[in-house]
Amino acid sequence: MSLSPIRIRWNSIHTKLLASYLALTALGTSVLAGYILMSFHAYFMRSRQADLDAWTTALSETVADALEENKLERVNVTVQRYGAPETITLRVFAPDGRLLSTSAPDIDSRQQCICDPGGTD
């Protein structure tokens, strides 16, 4: 009693149906996975933008209060406290365009802002 190898008939309808079923299932799964990833990315970006908007509003009000009271040291402390640990560089400019405070002094010392704060060129 010898075991003979199993022969697969590639031209049978069953094999063709199985192959097309597997191909369509793989394609459908890939499309669905792509859609889910894109929707998750869009949701994450919307929630990150909302968090960033709320964070900047609160921070700008704190800095504005300190500037109204002419407490530049408090502005520096606030910018360093909230800007240094984040991956966002915070900068506070005077109305004439001077840099009052920054959370990344090493970056800003190498760059010189060439801008016209009045808006006229």
DAGIVEN-V816801 format. One record per pair of residues at least 6 apart in sequence whose ideal C-beta (glycine too) atoms are under 8 Angstrom apart, sorted by sequence separation. I is the first residue (numbers start at 0). J is the second residue. D is the distance in whole Angstrom. If there is no record, write none. Layout:
i={I & I}
j={J & J}
d={D & D}
This chain:
i={8 & 65 & 82 & 92 & 93 & 101 & 7 & 82 & 91 & 92 & 65 & 66 & 81 & 90 & 91 & 65 & 91 & 98 & 90 & 91 & 78 & 89 & 90 & 62 & 65 & 78 & 89 & 90 & 78 & 88 & 89 & 88 & 98 & 62 & 87 & 88 & 61 & 62 & 96 & 74 & 85 & 90 & 88 & 96 & 58 & 82 & 83 & 88 & 96 & 82 & 83 & 96 & 79 & 81 & 82 & 95 & 78 & 94 & 58 & 78 & 79 & 78 & 92 & 66 & 74 & 75 & 74 & 71 & 62 & 71 & 58}
j={14 & 71 & 88 & 98 & 99 & 107 & 14 & 89 & 98 & 99 & 73 & 74 & 89 & 98 & 99 & 74 & 100 & 107 & 100 & 101 & 89 & 100 & 101 & 74 & 77 & 90 & 101 & 102 & 91 & 101 & 102 & 102 & 112 & 77 & 102 & 103 & 77 & 78 & 112 & 91 & 102 & 107 & 106 & 114 & 77 & 101 & 102 & 107 & 115 & 102 & 103 & 116 & 100 & 102 & 103 & 116 & 100 & 116 & 81 & 101 & 102 & 102 & 116 & 91 & 99 & 100 & 100 & 99 & 91 & 100 & 89}
d={7 & 8 & 6 & 6 & 5 & 5 & 7 & 3 & 8 & 6 & 4 & 6 & 7 & 6 & 5 & 5 & 4 & 6 & 7 & 7 & 5 & 8 & 5 & 6 & 7 & 8 & 7 & 8 & 6 & 7 & 4 & 6 & 7 & 6 & 8 & 4 & 6 & 7 & 7 & 6 & 8 & 7 & 7 & 6 & 7 & 8 & 5 & 8 & 7 & 2 & 8 & 4 & 8 & 8 & 7 & 6 & 4 & 7 & 6 & 7 & 6 & 5 & 7 & 8 & 7 & 5 & 5 & 7 & 6 & 7 & 7}
